[in-house]
Amino acid sequence: MRVLGIDPGSRFMGYGVVEDRRGKLVHVGHGVIKVDPEAALEWRLKELHDALLTALKLHRPDAVAVEGVFTFRNARSALILGHARGVALLAAAQAGLTVYEYAPAKVKRSVGAGGSADKDAVARMVCTFLGLEELERSDVSDALAVALCHLNHGRAGVPAAGGSKARGKSARARLADKLTPSYRRPEAR
């Protein structure tokens, strides 16, 4: 199963692609779609849409996972983010893909960073899980975290490649092994 995770934004939209290959989580690719902040909103949205369609065609995911909306103090900022999320949902629908949404706190917890963790903690955990040295932007690490969240928690209604049981440990079991000793499974005696 290959998932494209999206961290929506109206100036920077991060995306990250992770694949579960027989129970092993593999980084496939990532990027940041950057648009001119001085351009009119409708042109920024068009540019985001076009670039996201290109990424979807390039990576051919089985599903798309998007980070949900969190509470904003500024209603205008929330509305603009909603437009960017709408573009992401539209691009996924045009590609014929199912979209899954995850709350920001759930995404953070799914990579072991804790629901109130900062972006650096999320980036460190994502790099650890995927064997990456460093990621250039938090938009990318957040998008990869959303993809990881879906692969580890959100498979409802989506058939896993190769059946539901992969050889060896599942991605979820390996994630649990990496988190903390309290999540480790008891050893067989």
HELIX and SHEET records of a PDB file:
HELIX    1   1 LEU A   41  HIS A   59  1                                  19    
HELIX    2   2 ALA A   75  GLN A   94  1                                  20    
HELIX    3   3 PRO A  104  SER A  110  1                                   7    
HELIX    4   4 LYS A  119  LEU A  130  1                                  12    
HELIX    5   5 SER A  138  HIS A  153  1                                  16    
HELIX    6   6 ALA A  171  LEU A  179  1                                   9    
HELIX    7   7 PRO A  181  TYR A  183  5                                   3    
SHEET    1   A 5 LYS A  24  LYS A  34  0                                        
SHEET    2   A 5 PHE A  12  ARG A  21 -1                                        
SHEET    3   A 5 ARG A   2  ASP A   7 -1                                        
SHEET    4   A 5 ALA A  63  GLU A  67  1                                        
SHEET    5   A 5 VAL A  99  TYR A 102  1                                        
END                                                                             
